[in-house]
Amino acid sequence: MPRQVLIKIRRGTEAQLPVLDVGELGFCTDTNKLYIGTPNGNQLLVAAQSVGDMLKSIYDTDYDGKVDAAETADSVPWTGVTGKPTTFPPSSHDHSRMVVDDTRNINLLPTDLTSREIRAEFKYRSTVGMPGSGTYCKVITLVGWTDDSGGAVHQVGFDDNGDIYIRRGTRSSGWGGMG
């Protein structure tokens, strides 16, 4: 395709870069940085060694180590926050123990576990496919994240002899064997 227009870009070393006219581009041959002239001086557009990264010169213009938009969020007074509750009454709860739920006939699949939690349950060993002795077992389930991106769901089961069995599962493949 024949070239209709040739656009020239000022170029040279970064140390030689003058104040560019508004809209004028300047390419630094030593650092591979591309600048554009603005009413406030030269503004870095692209630094070849950091393509895809946030540029400090764009997102942290005062160079204090915090993205400028975050500083704005920090400056909102508590009275300026909307949608917050008017009171914060403490709810009744007990941190001194974990309650063991009687779910002896229910074998939840990893897809059923969508909140980050630790749960303790009383089960039939046959419900969760746990080897060992006795009719019942106690199972502790650890769900680290709301989907598989946070890793597998883990269960630790205890039989009547005190033997410990472990299984892991993902939402995409279900439970592995209890062993």
MOVENRA-V162223 format. One line per field, one symbol per residue. ss: DSSP state (2 for helix, 1 for strand, 0 for the rest). phi: phi as a letter, one per 20 degrees, with the letter a starting at -180 (. if undefined). psi: psi as a letter, one per 30 degrees, with the letter a starting at -180 (. if undefined). A space follows every 50 residues. Layout:
ss=???
phi=???
psi=???
This chain:
ss=00000000011102220000010011110000111111001111111222 00000222200000000222222200022200000000000000000001 11000000022200001111111122220000000111111110000222 00111111000001111111000110000
phi=.feecddedfbrfffefefefgnfecdefedleddcfcgdofcfebdgfc gnefegfdecfelencggffffffeffgfeedmefeccffefbceebdee eecgdddfegfedddfaccdcdcfgffdmefocnedbdcddddebebffe nfeccddcefenfdccbcbcfecnfefeb
psi=kkkekkkkkklaleffjlkllkfkkkkjfffhkklkklfgakkkekjefh kflkkefefifghggkkeeeeeefgkleffklgllflikklkljgflkkj kjhfgkikleffjgljlkkklklkefeghkaallellkkkkjjflflffg alkkkkkkaffgkkkkllllfffakalj.
